[in-house]
Amino acid sequence: MPLIALASACLLVVTFGYSALCAGSPFGTCRKCNGFGFAMTTDRKGRPKRGKSCRRCKATGKRIRAGRWLYNRAQRIYREGTH
């Protein structure tokens, strides 16, 4: 029985921690471009240079977190349902 309580307590801590992270910092770095906003390529000499703009984050380098996206969607559905 204590193992189940410990597992549920850990799950609650992780859930509330992620909720706090989404509330405090709703945007994270883009995983495709690593927050640069563009792809890094190299020229013919091997030096890094700027490549194409990232389509996933629209060249901002930021993306909305999954938890914040779910929260925004739930709020939108609630607002549309109450009017």
C-alpha positions as CSV (number, residue, x, y, z in Angstrom):
1,M,0.0,0.0,0.0
2,P,2.7,2.6,0.7
3,L,4.2,2.0,-2.7
4,I,0.9,3.0,-4.4
5,A,0.7,6.1,-2.2
6,L,4.3,7.0,-3.1
7,A,3.7,6.5,-6.8
8,S,0.5,8.7,-6.7
9,A,2.3,11.4,-4.7
10,C,5.2,11.4,-7.3
11,L,2.6,11.7,-10.1
12,L,0.9,14.6,-8.4
13,V,4.2,16.4,-7.8
14,V,5.2,15.9,-11.5
15,T,1.7,17.1,-12.7
16,F,1.7,20.2,-10.5
17,G,5.3,21.0,-11.4
18,Y,4.5,20.8,-15.1
19,S,1.4,22.9,-14.6
20,A,3.5,25.5,-12.8
21,L,6.0,25.4,-15.6
22,C,3.3,25.9,-18.3
23,A,1.8,28.8,-16.3
24,G,5.1,30.5,-15.7
25,S,6.8,29.9,-19.0
26,P,4.2,28.9,-21.7
27,F,6.7,28.8,-24.5
28,G,9.7,26.5,-24.8
29,T,12.5,26.4,-27.4
30,C,11.7,24.8,-30.7
31,R,13.0,21.3,-31.0
32,K,13.5,21.4,-34.7
33,C,15.8,24.5,-34.8
34,N,17.0,24.4,-31.2
35,G,15.7,27.9,-30.6
36,F,17.6,29.6,-33.4
37,G,14.6,30.2,-35.7
38,F,16.5,28.8,-38.7
39,A,18.5,25.8,-39.7
40,M,22.2,25.9,-39.6
41,T,24.0,24.9,-42.7
42,T,27.6,25.2,-43.8
43,D,29.1,27.0,-46.8
44,R,31.6,25.4,-49.2
45,K,34.5,26.1,-46.8
46,G,32.8,24.4,-43.9
47,R,31.9,27.5,-41.9
48,P,28.4,27.6,-40.4
49,K,25.9,29.9,-41.9
50,R,22.3,30.7,-41.6
51,G,19.9,28.4,-43.5
52,K,16.2,28.5,-44.2
53,S,13.8,29.8,-41.6
54,C,12.1,27.2,-39.4
55,R,8.6,26.4,-40.5
56,R,7.6,24.8,-37.2
57,C,8.1,27.9,-35.1
58,K,7.7,30.4,-37.9
59,A,11.3,31.6,-37.3
60,T,10.7,32.7,-33.7
61,G,12.6,29.9,-32.0
62,K,9.8,29.4,-29.6
63,R,6.9,26.9,-29.5
64,I,3.9,26.6,-27.2
65,R,4.2,23.8,-24.6
66,A,1.7,20.9,-24.9
67,G,0.2,21.5,-21.5
68,R,-0.4,25.2,-22.3
69,W,-1.9,24.3,-25.6
70,L,-4.4,21.9,-23.9
71,Y,-5.2,24.7,-21.3
72,N,-5.8,27.3,-24.1
73,R,-8.0,24.8,-25.9
74,A,-10.1,24.0,-22.8
75,Q,-10.5,27.7,-22.0
76,R,-11.6,28.4,-25.6
77,I,-14.2,25.6,-25.5
78,Y,-15.5,26.8,-22.1
79,R,-15.8,30.4,-23.3
80,E,-17.6,29.4,-26.5
81,G,-19.9,27.2,-24.6
82,T,-21.0,29.8,-22.0
83,H,-22.0,32.5,-24.5
